[in-house]
């Protein structure tokens, strides 16, 4: 029996050993390269160790081999988090150095420490793990919180830069590197043919979404410039994937065996991959919106449904070799409108902060392991000519492509892109972990120059993220590029913007044109007549936009005001009893007590984020209409400003709350305070009158008692009593 238990325990340890082979890719982030040999010697040592202890039960055991990999990763993430905290302490340092550069430098330090301690690099970024776990969290966050109107308004420019620009950069870089090899600028040790250079040009030319988000968020360029560069980095995934797979297949069969039909298959593959990935994402968005219609009584699973369906859209696209990034992006864009309307406010808060937390963790891991991978000399080989030519070619062809495409686009754009915008777009073509993961996936037997390509990719990533990332902010200031403003459009501006859209649609209809505004109006009609009825709950669909705007403003104002005066609320809770405070807010006693519990639980903050608390929404349409009419008629009396959603991965800035944004909330609070004061005054007046009555009754009672006691004091007649 003892031997049986020992064997079972031993196999459990061997099964979870970090150096063992995994059943599926991406189970652990980093895997030790130095695997311990499992053989008879190990069993003999274990047997001797067991015999030394007499085979008895051991209370405490050292299980380092079991928890080694996740423990080390957790420690590294803790170090990275502490480094982020220290990094943001110095405002002068953060305005100069991007956070991504700091993380790469931290990875270089950690990689150097591991290399010095073990004489070789034990941990590295697995490509399968990057594509299946790390990249989806960043793309999902970006797609779900994508400003849809801004994205589709500039969709033509995004597609042009993503498709035409990526093809231009890939072909020109590949052919130029092959020409440099023929001219002798690249060493003969780099054993690469034309197809190899075209393959390398395809993976090194695509703009990386992770790097663009990490750098451009800190630069705060204007929204149009940001959405064009970021949208290009997302959409060019389809071009990169198709070119990568096409060239891989060409390398496998050999250049002499490639037929003319294969090139047409490559073009068809691009259309299938891009359109197919987009359709998969939209299908999952429709499914997600339809499911959230019925989660009114099960609010707790709403965030889980959002995460699962968006992630399944990514995996399904990968399953059919489609563009997973496009699938996840359009799933997030399509689901945001309907899902945000169906789920509760607490679920929306949970989804928002969970997505941003996961994206921040994934970005930290990616940049740290990029730094660690650069220290591993066994994975790459150096050639100065290849590195220099690659850097020069990607910068030149990026600039030429942007200028040429912008010249064409400005002939059709209402607001043209200026020359300073073109400079920032050319300089902002950042490469990142996507190119590194693709080059690591190359087969060294088929691509002989893989090690040289890996070294060149690492240098390109470091140059674009660190050097260009460090200098792009001073460049933006020097060129005086229009920056993103914190001022939010007023409701008057939004009304005029929508009116202008309708006017342009009418002009297109009168002129017999079917332009952008015409098709957008058709889409809005289709959405209103069919999609909204199918994907939105009836109670949500029947509410007017005015009611939704008022409700969102009041919720935001209440949260912000209570957060700002949290200490005052705590003091108020200690001085006043619960029932009096409920009368002040005109609330029912159960709801008021629940608010107090949430206030105490959040340690001073008036925001209750408990998902177990389910919002009770009236089911009858008549009650909803009466309540809406009553609230709007009593409170909504002046135009007020509304906030736009501002995308940021690391934090959700509240911004400066203006007077008009809090007007209704403050007016309600003021009226309630006045009501409370008048009630207290009436109560005090009543108490004073009651006190006077009691005093009169006391005097009367005293006189009566005195009258009854006078005969006992020696009075003999009525005259004496009268006196």
C-alpha positions as CSV (number, residue, x, y, z in Angstrom):
1,X,0.0,0.0,0.0
2,X,2.8,2.4,0.9
3,X,4.5,1.7,-2.5
4,X,1.2,2.3,-4.3
5,X,0.7,5.7,-2.6
6,X,4.2,6.7,-3.3
7,X,3.9,5.9,-7.0
8,X,0.6,7.8,-7.3
9,X,2.2,10.8,-5.6
10,X,5.3,10.6,-7.8
11,X,3.3,10.5,-11.0
12,X,1.3,13.5,-9.9
13,X,4.4,15.5,-9.4
14,X,5.8,14.4,-12.7
15,X,2.6,15.3,-14.5
16,X,2.6,18.9,-13.3
17,X,6.3,19.4,-13.7
18,X,6.9,22.6,-15.6
19,X,9.5,21.0,-17.8
20,X,7.1,18.2,-18.9
21,X,5.4,18.3,-22.3
22,X,2.0,20.0,-22.3
23,X,-1.1,18.6,-23.8
24,X,-2.1,22.0,-25.3
25,X,-0.1,25.1,-26.2
26,X,-0.1,28.0,-23.9
27,X,-0.6,26.3,-20.5
28,X,2.3,28.2,-18.8
29,X,3.8,31.5,-19.8
30,X,7.4,30.6,-19.5
31,X,8.9,27.2,-19.5
32,X,12.2,26.1,-18.2
33,X,14.7,25.1,-20.8
34,X,16.7,22.9,-18.4
35,X,14.4,20.0,-17.7
36,X,15.5,17.6,-15.1
37,X,16.1,14.0,-16.4
38,X,13.5,11.5,-15.4
39,X,15.0,8.1,-15.0
40,X,15.8,5.3,-12.8
41,X,18.5,7.3,-10.9
42,X,15.8,9.7,-9.7
43,X,13.7,6.9,-8.5
44,X,16.6,5.3,-6.6
45,X,17.3,8.7,-5.0
46,X,13.7,9.0,-4.0
47,X,13.8,5.5,-2.6
48,X,16.9,6.1,-0.5
49,X,15.3,9.4,0.7
50,X,12.1,7.5,1.7
51,X,14.1,4.8,3.4
52,X,16.1,7.4,5.4
53,X,12.9,8.9,6.8
54,X,11.5,5.5,7.5
55,X,8.6,5.9,5.0
56,X,6.7,8.0,7.6
57,X,4.3,10.9,7.1
58,X,6.0,14.2,6.5
59,X,4.1,17.3,7.7
60,X,5.9,19.9,5.6
61,X,7.5,19.2,2.2
62,X,9.5,21.3,-0.3
63,X,7.5,21.4,-3.6
64,X,9.6,23.8,-5.6
65,X,9.4,21.7,-8.8
66,X,5.6,21.8,-8.6
67,X,5.1,25.6,-8.3
68,X,8.4,26.8,-9.9
69,X,7.0,28.3,-13.1
70,X,3.9,30.1,-11.8
71,X,5.7,31.2,-8.7
72,X,8.5,32.8,-10.7
73,X,6.0,34.5,-13.1
74,X,4.0,35.8,-10.2
75,X,7.2,37.3,-8.6
76,X,8.1,38.9,-11.9
77,X,4.6,40.4,-12.3
78,X,4.9,41.7,-8.7
79,X,8.3,43.3,-9.6
80,X,6.8,44.8,-12.8
81,X,3.8,46.2,-10.8
82,X,6.1,47.8,-8.2
83,X,8.2,49.2,-11.0
84,X,5.1,50.7,-12.6
85,X,4.2,52.3,-9.2
86,X,7.7,53.7,-8.8
87,X,7.7,54.8,-12.5
88,X,4.6,56.9,-12.1
89,X,5.9,58.6,-8.9
90,X,8.1,60.9,-11.0
91,X,6.0,63.0,-13.3
92,X,9.0,64.4,-15.0
93,X,10.3,61.0,-15.8
94,X,6.9,59.7,-17.1
95,X,6.5,62.6,-19.5
96,X,9.8,61.7,-21.2
97,X,10.0,57.9,-21.1
98,X,7.0,55.7,-22.2
99,X,6.0,52.9,-19.9
100,X,6.7,50.3,-22.6
101,X,10.4,51.3,-22.7
102,X,10.6,51.0,-18.9
103,X,9.1,47.4,-19.1
104,X,11.6,46.4,-21.9
105,X,14.5,47.7,-19.8
106,X,13.2,45.8,-16.8
107,X,13.0,42.6,-19.0
108,X,16.6,43.2,-20.0
109,X,17.7,43.4,-16.4
110,X,15.7,40.3,-15.4
111,X,17.1,38.4,-18.4
112,X,20.6,39.4,-17.5
113,X,20.2,38.3,-13.9
114,X,18.9,34.9,-15.0
115,X,21.6,34.5,-17.6
116,X,24.3,35.3,-15.0
117,X,22.9,33.0,-12.5
118,X,22.3,30.0,-14.8
119,X,24.7,30.6,-17.7
120,X,21.8,30.3,-20.1
121,X,18.3,31.7,-20.6
122,X,15.7,29.5,-18.9
123,X,12.5,31.4,-19.9
124,X,11.2,32.7,-23.1
125,X,7.9,33.9,-24.6
126,X,6.0,31.1,-26.3
127,X,4.5,32.2,-29.6
128,X,1.4,30.0,-29.1
129,X,0.8,31.5,-25.7
130,X,1.2,35.0,-27.1
131,X,-1.4,34.5,-29.8
132,X,-3.9,32.5,-27.7
133,X,-3.8,34.3,-24.4
134,X,-1.9,37.6,-24.3
135,X,-2.8,39.2,-27.6
136,X,-6.6,38.5,-27.2
137,X,-6.8,40.4,-24.0
138,X,-5.3,43.6,-25.5
139,X,-7.3,43.3,-28.8
140,X,-10.5,42.5,-26.9
141,X,-10.2,45.6,-24.7
142,X,-9.4,47.8,-27.7
143,X,-12.3,46.4,-29.7
144,X,-14.9,46.5,-27.0
145,X,-14.1,50.2,-26.1
146,X,-13.4,51.3,-29.7
147,X,-15.1,54.6,-30.5
148,X,-17.3,53.1,-33.2
149,X,-18.4,56.4,-34.9
150,X,-14.8,57.6,-35.2
151,X,-13.6,54.3,-36.5
152,X,-16.2,54.0,-39.2
153,X,-15.9,57.6,-40.2
154,X,-12.3,57.0,-41.1
155,X,-12.7,53.4,-42.3
156,X,-11.7,54.2,-45.9
157,X,-8.4,55.7,-44.8
158,X,-7.8,52.8,-42.3
159,X,-8.4,50.2,-45.0
160,X,-6.1,52.0,-47.5
161,X,-3.2,52.2,-45.1
162,X,-3.8,48.7,-43.8
163,X,-4.1,46.9,-47.1
164,X,-2.3,48.9,-49.7
165,X,0.3,50.3,-47.3
166,X,1.1,46.9,-45.8
167,X,1.4,45.3,-49.2
168,X,3.7,48.1,-50.4
169,X,5.9,47.9,-47.4
170,X,6.1,44.1,-47.5
171,X,7.0,43.8,-51.2
172,X,9.4,46.7,-51.3
173,X,11.2,45.6,-48.1
174,X,11.5,42.0,-49.3
175,X,12.8,42.9,-52.8
176,X,15.1,45.6,-51.5
177,X,16.7,43.1,-49.0
178,X,17.2,40.6,-51.8
179,X,18.8,43.2,-54.0
180,X,21.1,44.2,-51.1
181,X,22.1,40.6,-50.7
182,X,22.9,40.4,-54.4
183,X,24.9,43.6,-54.2
184,X,27.0,42.3,-51.3
185,X,25.6,44.5,-48.5
186,X,24.4,41.5,-46.6
187,X,26.9,38.8,-45.6
188,X,27.1,35.5,-47.5
189,X,26.5,33.6,-44.2
190,X,22.9,34.7,-44.4
191,X,21.5,31.8,-46.5
192,X,18.3,33.3,-47.8
193,X,16.7,33.5,-51.2
194,X,14.1,35.9,-52.6
195,X,11.1,34.0,-51.0
196,X,12.9,34.1,-47.7
197,X,13.3,37.8,-47.9
198,X,9.7,38.3,-49.0
199,X,8.6,36.2,-46.0
200,X,10.7,38.3,-43.7
201,X,9.5,41.6,-45.3
202,X,5.8,40.4,-44.7
203,X,6.2,39.9,-41.0
204,X,8.4,42.9,-40.3
205,X,6.3,45.4,-42.2
206,X,3.0,45.2,-40.3
207,X,2.4,47.9,-37.6
208,X,1.9,46.3,-34.2
209,X,-1.3,47.1,-32.2
210,X,0.3,46.5,-28.8
211,X,3.2,48.9,-29.5
212,X,0.9,51.5,-31.0
213,X,-1.5,51.5,-28.0
214,X,1.4,51.6,-25.5
215,X,3.1,54.6,-27.1
216,X,0.3,56.6,-28.7
217,X,-1.9,56.6,-25.6
218,X,0.8,58.5,-23.8
219,X,1.4,61.0,-26.6
220,X,-2.3,62.1,-26.7
221,X,-2.5,63.0,-30.3
222,X,-5.8,64.1,-31.8
223,X,-8.5,61.4,-32.2
224,X,-8.4,61.2,-36.0
225,X,-4.7,60.6,-36.1
226,X,-4.8,58.0,-33.3
227,X,-7.7,56.1,-34.8
228,X,-6.1,55.9,-38.2
229,X,-2.8,54.5,-37.0
230,X,-4.4,52.2,-34.4
231,X,-7.1,51.0,-36.9
232,X,-4.4,50.3,-39.4
233,X,-2.5,48.2,-36.8
234,X,-5.6,46.1,-36.2
235,X,-6.8,45.7,-39.8
236,X,-3.4,44.9,-41.3
237,X,-3.5,41.6,-39.4
238,X,-5.4,40.0,-42.2
239,X,-2.7,41.1,-44.8
240,X,0.1,39.9,-42.6
241,X,-1.5,36.5,-41.9
242,X,-2.2,35.9,-45.5
243,X,1.3,36.9,-46.8
244,X,2.9,34.9,-44.0
245,X,1.0,31.7,-44.8
246,X,1.4,32.1,-48.5
247,X,5.2,32.6,-48.4
248,X,5.5,29.7,-45.9
249,X,3.7,27.4,-48.3
250,X,5.9,28.7,-51.2
251,X,9.0,28.1,-49.2
252,X,7.9,24.6,-48.4
253,X,7.2,23.6,-52.0
254,X,10.1,25.5,-53.4
255,X,10.2,28.6,-55.7
256,X,10.5,26.4,-58.8
257,X,7.3,24.6,-58.0
258,X,5.1,27.7,-57.6
259,X,2.5,28.0,-60.3
260,X,0.5,31.0,-61.5
261,X,-2.7,29.7,-60.0
262,X,-1.1,29.9,-56.5
263,X,-0.9,33.6,-56.7
264,X,-4.6,33.9,-57.5
265,X,-5.2,31.5,-54.6
266,X,-3.3,33.9,-52.4
267,X,-5.5,36.9,-53.4
268,X,-8.6,34.8,-52.7
269,X,-7.2,33.7,-49.4
270,X,-6.8,37.4,-48.4
271,X,-10.4,38.1,-49.1
272,X,-11.6,34.9,-47.3
273,X,-9.4,35.5,-44.3
274,X,-10.4,39.2,-43.8
275,X,-14.1,39.0,-44.7
276,X,-14.5,35.6,-42.9
277,X,-12.9,36.9,-39.7
278,X,-15.1,40.0,-39.7
279,X,-18.3,37.9,-40.3
280,X,-17.3,35.5,-37.4
281,X,-16.9,38.4,-35.1
282,X,-20.3,39.9,-36.1
283,X,-22.1,36.6,-35.7
284,X,-20.8,36.2,-32.1
285,X,-21.7,39.8,-31.4
286,X,-25.3,39.1,-32.4
287,X,-25.4,35.9,-30.3
288,X,-24.0,37.8,-27.3
289,X,-26.5,40.6,-27.6
290,X,-29.4,38.1,-27.9
291,X,-28.3,36.1,-24.9
292,X,-28.0,39.2,-22.7
293,X,-31.6,40.0,-23.3
294,X,-32.5,37.3,-20.9
295,X,-30.0,37.9,-18.1
296,X,-32.3,40.3,-16.1
297,X,-32.6,37.8,-13.2
298,X,-29.1,36.4,-13.4
299,X,-27.0,39.5,-13.4
300,X,-24.0,37.7,-11.9
301,X,-23.1,35.9,-15.1
302,X,-23.3,38.9,-17.4
303,X,-19.5,39.7,-17.3
304,X,-18.7,36.1,-17.8
305,X,-20.8,35.9,-20.9
306,X,-19.1,39.0,-22.4
307,X,-15.6,37.6,-21.8
308,X,-16.5,34.2,-23.1
309,X,-18.2,35.2,-26.3
310,X,-15.6,37.8,-27.3
311,X,-12.8,35.2,-26.6
312,X,-14.7,32.5,-28.5
313,X,-14.9,34.8,-31.5
314,X,-11.1,35.0,-31.5
315,X,-10.7,31.2,-31.0
316,X,-13.2,30.4,-33.7
317,X,-11.5,32.5,-36.2
318,X,-8.2,30.8,-35.3
319,X,-9.9,27.5,-35.7
320,X,-10.7,28.2,-39.3
321,X,-7.4,30.0,-40.0
322,X,-9.2,33.4,-40.4
323,X,-8.2,36.7,-39.0
324,X,-8.6,36.4,-35.3
325,X,-7.8,40.0,-34.6
326,X,-10.5,41.3,-37.0
327,X,-12.9,38.8,-35.5
328,X,-12.4,39.9,-32.0
329,X,-12.3,43.6,-32.9
330,X,-15.7,43.6,-34.8
331,X,-17.2,41.4,-32.1
332,X,-16.4,44.0,-29.5
333,X,-17.6,46.9,-31.7
334,X,-20.8,45.1,-32.6
335,X,-21.6,43.9,-29.1
336,X,-20.8,47.1,-27.2
337,X,-24.0,49.0,-28.1
338,X,-26.5,46.2,-27.4
339,X,-24.7,44.5,-24.5
340,X,-24.1,47.7,-22.6
341,X,-27.8,48.5,-22.9
342,X,-28.9,45.1,-21.7
343,X,-26.6,44.4,-18.7
344,X,-26.7,46.3,-15.4
345,X,-24.5,49.2,-14.3
346,X,-22.6,46.9,-12.0
347,X,-21.9,44.4,-14.8
348,X,-20.7,47.2,-17.0
349,X,-18.3,48.4,-14.3
350,X,-17.0,44.9,-13.8
351,X,-16.4,44.3,-17.6
352,X,-14.7,47.6,-18.0
353,X,-12.2,47.3,-15.2
354,X,-11.6,43.6,-15.6
355,X,-10.8,44.0,-19.3
356,X,-8.4,46.9,-18.6
357,X,-6.7,44.9,-15.8
358,X,-6.1,41.9,-18.0
359,X,-4.9,44.0,-20.9
360,X,-2.4,45.8,-18.6
361,X,-1.1,42.5,-17.3
362,X,-0.7,41.1,-20.9
363,X,1.1,44.2,-22.0
364,X,3.4,44.0,-19.1
365,X,4.2,40.3,-19.8
366,X,4.8,41.0,-23.5
367,X,7.3,43.8,-23.0
368,X,9.1,42.2,-20.2
369,X,9.7,39.0,-22.2
370,X,10.7,40.9,-25.2
371,X,13.5,42.3,-23.1
372,X,14.3,38.8,-21.7
373,X,14.4,37.3,-25.2
374,X,17.0,39.8,-26.4
375,X,19.5,38.4,-23.8
376,X,19.3,34.9,-25.2
377,X,22.2,34.8,-27.6
378,X,21.5,31.1,-28.5
379,X,18.4,32.1,-30.4
380,X,19.8,34.7,-32.8
381,X,22.8,35.4,-35.0
382,X,24.1,38.9,-35.9
383,X,24.7,40.4,-39.3
384,X,25.3,44.2,-39.4
385,X,24.4,44.5,-43.1
386,X,21.0,42.8,-42.7
387,X,20.1,44.8,-39.6
388,X,21.2,48.2,-41.1
389,X,19.4,47.6,-44.4
390,X,16.2,46.5,-42.7
391,X,16.1,49.6,-40.5
392,X,16.7,51.9,-43.5
393,X,14.2,50.2,-45.8
394,X,11.3,50.0,-43.3
395,X,11.7,53.7,-42.5
396,X,12.0,54.9,-46.1
397,X,9.2,52.8,-47.5
398,X,6.9,53.6,-44.6
399,X,7.3,57.3,-45.2
400,X,6.9,57.0,-49.0
401,X,3.8,54.9,-48.7
402,X,2.1,57.2,-46.2
403,X,2.8,60.3,-48.4
404,X,1.6,58.6,-51.6
405,X,-1.5,57.2,-50.1
406,X,-2.4,60.4,-48.2
407,X,-2.1,62.4,-51.5
408,X,-4.7,60.1,-53.0
409,X,-7.0,60.1,-49.9
410,X,-7.0,63.9,-49.5
411,X,-8.7,64.2,-52.9
412,X,-11.7,62.5,-51.4
413,X,-11.6,63.5,-47.7
414,X,-13.6,66.4,-46.4
415,X,-11.0,67.1,-43.8
416,X,-7.6,66.5,-45.4
417,X,-4.6,65.1,-43.5
418,X,-1.9,67.7,-43.1
419,X,1.8,67.2,-43.6
420,X,2.5,67.2,-39.9
421,X,0.0,64.4,-39.5
422,X,1.8,62.4,-42.3
423,X,5.1,62.9,-40.4
424,X,3.6,61.4,-37.2
425,X,2.0,58.6,-39.1
426,X,5.2,57.7,-40.8
427,X,7.2,57.9,-37.6
428,X,4.5,56.0,-35.7
429,X,4.9,52.7,-37.6
430,X,5.9,50.8,-34.6
431,X,6.7,47.0,-34.7
432,X,6.3,44.8,-31.7
433,X,5.6,41.4,-30.3
434,X,3.5,40.2,-33.3
435,X,6.6,40.3,-35.6
436,X,8.7,38.7,-32.9
437,X,6.3,35.8,-32.4
438,X,5.9,35.2,-36.1
439,X,9.7,35.1,-36.7
440,X,10.1,32.7,-33.8
441,X,7.5,30.4,-35.4
442,X,9.6,29.9,-38.5
443,X,11.1,26.5,-39.2
444,X,14.8,26.7,-39.0
445,X,15.3,23.7,-41.4
446,X,13.2,25.4,-44.2
447,X,14.3,29.0,-43.5
448,X,18.1,28.7,-43.1
449,X,18.5,32.4,-42.1
450,X,16.0,32.2,-39.2
451,X,18.5,33.1,-36.5
452,X,19.6,36.2,-38.5
453,X,15.9,37.2,-39.0
454,X,15.3,36.8,-35.2
455,X,18.1,39.1,-34.3
456,X,17.0,41.7,-36.9
457,X,13.4,41.5,-35.6
458,X,14.6,42.1,-32.1
459,X,16.6,45.2,-33.1
460,X,13.7,46.6,-35.2
461,X,11.3,46.1,-32.3
462,X,13.7,47.7,-29.8
463,X,14.4,50.6,-32.2
464,X,10.8,51.4,-33.0
465,X,9.4,51.0,-29.5
466,X,12.3,52.5,-27.5
467,X,13.9,55.1,-29.8
468,X,10.9,56.2,-31.7
469,X,8.7,55.9,-28.6
470,X,11.1,58.1,-26.7
471,X,11.4,60.7,-29.5
472,X,7.8,60.8,-30.8
473,X,6.5,63.0,-27.9
474,X,9.1,65.7,-28.4
475,X,8.5,65.5,-32.2
476,X,4.8,66.0,-31.7
477,X,5.5,69.0,-29.5
478,X,8.0,70.4,-31.9
479,X,5.7,70.1,-34.9
480,X,2.8,71.4,-32.8
481,X,0.5,68.5,-33.8
482,X,-3.1,69.1,-32.6
483,X,-3.5,67.2,-29.3
484,X,-6.5,65.5,-27.9
485,X,-8.6,67.9,-25.8
486,X,-10.3,67.1,-22.5
487,X,-13.2,69.3,-23.4
488,X,-16.4,67.4,-24.0
489,X,-18.9,68.5,-26.6
490,X,-22.0,70.2,-25.3
491,X,-25.5,68.8,-25.9
492,X,-26.0,71.7,-28.3
493,X,-23.0,70.7,-30.4
494,X,-24.2,67.1,-30.5
495,X,-27.6,68.2,-31.6
496,X,-26.1,70.3,-34.4
497,X,-23.8,67.4,-35.4
498,X,-26.7,65.0,-35.8
499,X,-28.7,67.6,-37.6
500,X,-25.8,68.1,-40.0
501,X,-25.7,64.4,-40.6
502,X,-29.4,64.4,-41.6
503,X,-28.9,67.4,-43.8
504,X,-26.0,65.7,-45.7
505,X,-28.1,62.5,-46.0
506,X,-31.0,64.6,-47.5
507,X,-28.6,66.3,-49.9
508,X,-27.3,62.9,-51.1
509,X,-30.8,61.6,-51.6
510,X,-31.9,64.7,-53.5
511,X,-28.8,64.6,-55.7
512,X,-29.4,60.9,-56.4
513,X,-26.1,59.9,-54.7
514,X,-25.5,56.9,-52.5
515,X,-22.6,58.1,-50.4
516,X,-21.4,57.5,-46.9
517,X,-24.2,59.4,-45.1
518,X,-26.9,57.7,-47.2
519,X,-25.7,54.2,-46.3
520,X,-25.3,55.2,-42.6
521,X,-28.8,56.4,-42.6
522,X,-30.0,53.1,-44.1
523,X,-28.0,51.2,-41.5
524,X,-29.6,53.2,-38.7
525,X,-33.0,52.5,-40.0
526,X,-32.2,48.8,-40.3
527,X,-30.9,48.8,-36.8
528,X,-33.9,50.5,-35.4
529,X,-36.4,48.3,-37.2
530,X,-34.8,44.9,-36.8
531,X,-31.6,44.6,-34.8
532,X,-32.6,46.7,-31.8
533,X,-35.9,44.8,-31.5
534,X,-34.1,41.5,-31.7
535,X,-31.1,42.2,-29.5
536,X,-32.4,44.7,-26.9
537,X,-34.7,44.0,-24.0
538,X,-38.2,45.5,-24.4
539,X,-37.8,47.7,-21.4
540,X,-34.6,49.1,-22.8
541,X,-35.8,49.5,-26.4
542,X,-38.9,51.4,-25.3
543,X,-37.1,53.9,-23.3
544,X,-36.3,57.2,-25.0
545,X,-32.8,58.5,-25.6
546,X,-33.6,61.5,-23.4
547,X,-34.4,59.2,-20.5
548,X,-31.2,57.2,-21.0
549,X,-29.1,60.3,-21.2
550,X,-30.7,61.7,-18.0
551,X,-30.2,58.4,-16.2
552,X,-26.5,58.1,-17.1
553,X,-25.8,61.7,-16.1
554,X,-27.5,61.3,-12.8
555,X,-25.7,58.0,-12.0
556,X,-22.3,59.5,-12.9
557,X,-23.0,62.6,-10.9
558,X,-24.1,60.7,-7.9
559,X,-21.1,58.5,-7.9
560,X,-18.6,61.4,-8.4
561,X,-20.2,63.6,-5.8
562,X,-20.3,60.9,-3.2
563,X,-16.7,59.8,-3.9
564,X,-15.6,63.4,-3.5
565,X,-17.4,63.9,-0.2
566,X,-16.9,60.4,1.2
567,X,-15.6,61.6,4.5
568,X,-18.6,63.9,4.9
569,X,-20.9,61.0,4.2
570,X,-19.2,58.9,6.9
571,X,-19.5,61.8,9.4
572,X,-23.1,62.1,8.4
573,X,-23.7,58.4,9.0
574,X,-22.2,58.7,12.5
575,X,-24.2,61.7,13.5
576,X,-27.6,60.9,12.1
577,X,-29.6,57.7,12.5
578,X,-30.6,55.6,9.6
579,X,-34.3,56.5,9.6
580,X,-33.7,60.2,9.5
581,X,-31.3,59.9,6.6
582,X,-33.8,57.8,4.7
583,X,-36.4,60.5,5.2
584,X,-33.9,63.0,3.9
585,X,-33.4,61.1,0.6
586,X,-37.1,60.1,0.4
587,X,-36.1,56.5,0.1
588,X,-37.6,53.2,1.4
589,X,-36.1,51.8,4.5
590,X,-34.7,48.5,2.9
591,X,-33.1,50.4,0.0
592,X,-31.6,53.0,2.4
593,X,-30.2,50.3,4.7
594,X,-28.7,48.6,1.7
595,X,-27.0,51.9,0.7
596,X,-25.6,52.2,4.1
597,X,-24.2,48.7,4.0
598,X,-22.6,49.4,0.7
599,X,-21.2,52.6,2.0
600,X,-19.6,50.9,5.0
601,X,-18.3,48.1,2.9
602,X,-16.6,50.4,0.4
603,X,-14.8,52.1,3.3
604,X,-16.2,55.6,2.8
605,X,-17.1,55.4,-0.9
606,X,-20.7,55.6,-1.7
607,X,-20.4,53.2,-4.7
608,X,-21.7,49.7,-4.2
609,X,-20.2,47.3,-6.7
610,X,-21.7,44.1,-5.2
611,X,-22.9,42.0,-8.1
612,X,-25.2,40.0,-5.9
613,X,-27.4,43.1,-5.5
614,X,-29.9,42.8,-8.3
615,X,-31.6,45.9,-9.7
616,X,-35.3,45.7,-9.5
617,X,-36.7,47.1,-12.8
618,X,-40.5,47.4,-13.0
619,X,-41.9,45.1,-15.6
620,X,-45.1,47.0,-16.5
621,X,-44.8,49.5,-19.3
622,X,-47.4,51.8,-17.7
623,X,-45.4,52.1,-14.5
624,X,-42.2,52.8,-16.5
625,X,-43.9,55.5,-18.6
626,X,-45.4,57.2,-15.5
627,X,-42.1,57.1,-13.7
628,X,-40.2,58.5,-16.7
629,X,-42.7,61.3,-17.2
630,X,-42.7,62.2,-13.5
631,X,-38.9,62.3,-13.2
632,X,-38.2,64.2,-16.4
633,X,-41.0,66.7,-15.8
634,X,-39.7,67.5,-12.4
635,X,-35.9,67.6,-13.0
636,X,-34.9,67.9,-16.7
637,X,-35.4,71.6,-17.3
638,X,-32.1,72.9,-18.7
639,X,-29.6,71.8,-21.4
640,X,-26.6,70.1,-19.9
641,X,-23.3,68.7,-21.1
642,X,-22.7,65.0,-21.7
643,X,-19.5,63.1,-21.6
644,X,-18.1,61.0,-24.4
645,X,-16.4,57.7,-23.6
646,X,-12.6,58.1,-23.5
647,X,-10.6,55.0,-24.2
648,X,-7.6,54.3,-21.9
649,X,-6.2,51.0,-20.8
650,X,-4.6,51.9,-17.5
651,X,-7.1,54.1,-15.8
652,X,-10.5,55.7,-16.1
653,X,-10.1,59.4,-15.6
654,X,-13.2,61.1,-14.2
655,X,-12.2,64.5,-15.4
656,X,-13.3,67.9,-14.0
657,X,-17.0,67.9,-13.3
658,X,-18.6,71.1,-14.6
659,X,-21.5,72.9,-13.0
660,X,-24.0,72.1,-15.7
661,X,-23.3,68.4,-15.5
662,X,-24.3,68.3,-11.8
663,X,-27.1,70.8,-12.0
664,X,-30.0,68.4,-11.7
665,X,-28.3,66.3,-9.0
666,X,-27.4,69.4,-6.9
667,X,-30.9,70.8,-7.4
668,X,-32.4,67.6,-6.1
669,X,-30.1,67.6,-3.1
670,X,-30.8,71.3,-2.4
671,X,-34.5,70.8,-2.5
672,X,-34.3,67.8,-0.2
673,X,-32.1,69.7,2.2
674,X,-34.6,72.6,2.2
675,X,-37.4,70.1,2.8
676,X,-35.5,68.6,5.7
677,X,-34.8,72.1,7.2
678,X,-38.5,73.1,6.8
679,X,-39.6,69.8,8.4
680,X,-37.1,70.3,11.2
681,X,-38.4,73.9,11.7
682,X,-42.0,72.8,11.8
683,X,-41.1,70.0,14.2
684,X,-39.2,72.5,16.4
685,X,-42.2,74.9,16.3
686,X,-44.6,72.1,17.2
687,X,-42.3,71.1,20.1
688,X,-42.3,74.7,21.4
689,X,-46.1,74.9,21.2
690,X,-46.3,71.6,23.0
691,X,-43.9,72.8,25.6
692,X,-46.0,75.9,26.2
693,X,-49.1,73.7,26.5
694,X,-47.3,71.5,29.0
695,X,-46.2,74.5,31.0
696,X,-49.8,75.9,31.1
697,X,-51.0,72.5,32.2
698,X,-48.3,72.4,34.9
699,X,-49.4,75.8,36.2
700,X,-53.0,74.8,36.2
701,X,-52.2,71.6,38.0
702,X,-50.2,73.5,40.6
703,X,-53.0,75.9,41.2
704,X,-55.5,73.1,41.6
705,X,-53.2,71.3,44.0
706,X,-52.8,74.5,45.9
707,X,-56.5,75.0,46.1
708,X,-57.1,71.6,47.5
709,X,-54.4,72.0,50.1
710,X,-55.6,75.5,51.5
711,X,-58.4,74.2,53.8
712,X,-55.9,72.0,55.6
713,X,-53.8,75.1,56.6
714,X,-56.3,76.6,59.1
715,X,-58.8,78.6,56.9
716,X,-62.2,78.8,58.6
717,X,-64.6,80.3,56.0
718,X,-65.1,81.3,52.5
719,X,-63.8,84.8,53.1
720,X,-60.5,83.5,54.3
721,X,-60.4,81.1,51.3
722,X,-61.1,84.0,49.0
723,X,-58.3,86.1,50.5
